[in-house]
Amino acid sequence: MADDAFWVDGRFDREHARGGRSRYAEHMWEHIGEFEGIWGDIAPVAFACAAWRLATPPLAAPGFVRWHRRILTATCEPNAWDGSMTARISLVSPLPAELTASRAWWRDRGWQGWPKIFGQFVEPAARDVTKIPYVRPVLLVDAPIPLDDLPATPDGATPTLPETATRALTVVVRELNTLIEPILAQLEP
């Protein structure tokens, strides 16, 4: 998991479930309205995207799907053009080469990059921004996600809904890892 961009955290999910089985399943049943209008859809995209929303912040905190410390946000949405799945991931990045080649632009202001707390990239505190300027580069990745292995959209809220949603998440996580891990490998020292 340390080198994975994304992973499904089944252990935390089971350990923190009120009913002892799955925190994600409980969360899903509480927010079943997220699937409204999706049941029985011929394409699996809207279902997988709803499952993703319910498994990630801000709807799930902490998320059932976790991500690498450099990943700030990760969303999956149906593409407005053709209905395929599009992922949008924002990642913490180092300064671009154009800004590291010379510090003339700094003008002795003491620019800071991304603050870290226990290895996690965080936004600077409001108090700190009153004293020091920050430049926090972010990479934005927009990419298609293959649909081949996504499970079919259920016809309704059946007892197997959590398992089907978890299967969809597993496929999306696998595809996102294939896409994002090479980028993270370049960014990590």
C-alpha positions in Angstrom: 0.0 0.0 0.0 2.9 2.4 0.7 3.6 2.6 -3.1 0.0 2.5 -4.2 -1.7 5.6 -5.4 -5.1 4.4 -4.3 -6.3 1.4 -2.2 -9.5 0.1 -0.6 -9.1 0.1 3.2 -11.1 -2.9 4.1 -9.4 -3.4 7.5 -10.4 0.1 8.8 -13.8 -0.4 7.2 -14.5 -3.6 9.2 -12.9 -2.4 12.5 -15.0 0.8 12.5 -18.4 -0.6 11.4 -21.2 -0.1 13.9 -22.8 -3.4 12.8 -19.4 -5.2 12.7 -19.4 -5.9 8.9 -18.7 -2.8 6.8 -18.7 0.9 7.6 -18.9 1.6 3.8 -22.0 -0.6 3.5 -23.6 1.3 6.4 -22.7 4.6 4.9 -24.1 3.5 1.5 -27.5 2.5 3.0 -27.6 5.9 4.8 -27.0 7.7 1.5 -28.9 5.4 -0.8 -30.3 8.5 -2.6 -26.9 8.9 -4.3 -28.0 6.1 -6.6 -31.4 7.6 -7.4 -32.0 7.6 -11.2 -29.1 5.2 -11.8 -30.7 1.8 -11.1 -30.8 -0.5 -14.1 -28.7 1.8 -16.3 -27.3 0.0 -19.3 -23.9 1.7 -18.7 -22.0 1.0 -15.4 -20.4 4.5 -15.3 -23.0 6.4 -13.2 -23.1 3.5 -10.6 -19.3 3.3 -10.3 -19.1 7.1 -9.9 -21.8 7.1 -7.2 -20.0 4.3 -5.4 -16.7 6.4 -5.7 -18.4 9.5 -4.2 -19.7 7.5 -1.2 -16.2 6.0 -0.7 -14.1 9.2 -0.7 -14.0 12.5 1.0 -15.9 14.6 1.6 -18.8 12.1 1.8 -16.7 9.5 3.6 -14.1 10.8 6.1 -11.9 8.9 6.4 -12.5 7.4 3.0 -13.1 3.7 2.3 -10.9 4.4 -0.7 -7.6 6.0 0.5 -4.9 7.7 -1.5 -1.2 8.6 -1.5 -0.1 11.6 0.5 0.6 13.6 -2.7 -3.0 13.2 -3.9 -5.2 16.1 -2.8 -8.5 15.2 -4.5 -9.8 12.4 -6.8 -13.2 12.4 -8.5 -14.8 10.2 -11.1 -17.6 11.6 -13.2 -19.5 10.5 -16.4 -18.0 12.4 -19.3 -20.5 14.9 -20.7 -19.4 14.1 -24.2 -20.0 10.4 -24.5 -20.9 9.1 -21.0 -17.5 7.4 -20.5 -15.8 7.7 -17.1 -13.4 10.5 -16.5 -11.2 10.8 -13.5 -9.8 14.1 -12.2 -6.9 13.9 -9.8 -5.0 16.8 -8.2 -1.5 16.1 -7.0 1.0 18.0 -4.9 4.0 18.8 -7.2 7.4 20.3 -6.7 8.1 23.7 -8.3 8.5 23.6 -12.1 12.0 23.8 -13.5 11.4 27.4 -14.6 11.0 28.5 -11.0 13.9 26.5 -9.6 16.5 27.6 -12.3 16.7 31.0 -10.7 15.6 32.5 -7.4 15.4 36.1 -8.8 11.6 35.9 -8.5 11.8 35.2 -4.8 13.0 38.8 -4.1 14.0 37.8 -0.5 10.4 37.1 0.5 11.1 33.6 1.9 8.7 31.7 -0.3 7.6 28.4 1.1 6.2 25.3 -0.6 3.8 22.8 0.6 3.8 22.5 4.4 3.9 18.9 5.8 2.6 17.5 9.0 3.8 14.0 9.8 4.7 13.5 6.1 1.2 14.7 4.9 1.0 17.7 2.6 -1.4 20.3 4.1 -2.5 23.8 3.4 -0.6 26.5 5.3 -2.3 27.8 8.4 -4.1 31.2 8.1 -1.6 32.6 10.7 1.4 31.5 8.6 0.1 33.0 5.4 0.0 36.4 7.2 3.8 36.3 7.6 5.2 34.2 4.7 4.2 33.8 1.1 3.5 30.3 -0.2 3.7 28.9 -3.7 2.1 25.4 -3.8 2.2 23.7 -7.3 -0.5 21.3 -8.2 -0.7 18.9 -11.1 -4.2 18.3 -12.4 -4.8 15.0 -14.2 -8.0 14.5 -16.3 -8.1 11.1 -17.9 -10.5 8.5 -19.2 -11.0 5.3 -17.1 -11.6 2.0 -19.0 -15.0 0.5 -18.3 -14.2 -3.1 -19.3 -14.3 -4.8 -15.9 -16.9 -2.6 -14.1 -19.9 -4.6 -12.8 -23.3 -4.1 -14.2 -25.5 -1.5 -12.5 -27.9 -3.2 -10.2 -31.7 -2.9 -10.9 -32.3 -1.7 -7.4 -31.2 -1.5 -3.8 -30.6 -5.3 -3.3 -28.8 -6.9 -0.4 -25.7 -7.4 -2.7 -25.4 -3.6 -3.4 -22.4 -3.1 -1.1 -20.5 -6.0 -2.7 -21.3 -4.8 -6.2 -20.2 -1.2 -5.3 -17.0 -2.6 -3.7 -16.3 -4.5 -6.9 -16.7 -1.3 -8.9 -14.4 0.5 -6.6 -11.7 -2.2 -6.9 -11.8 -1.8 -10.7 -11.6 2.0 -10.5 -8.7 1.8 -8.0 -6.8 -0.6 -10.2 -7.2 1.6 -13.3 -6.3 4.8 -11.4 -3.2 3.1 -10.0 -2.1 2.1 -13.5 -2.5 5.7 -14.5 -1.2 7.6 -11.5 1.6 5.4 -10.0 4.1 6.3 -12.7 3.5 10.0 -12.1 4.0 9.5 -8.3 7.2 7.6 -9.0 8.6 10.6 -10.8 7.5 13.0 -8.1 8.7 11.1 -5.1 12.4 11.5 -4.2 
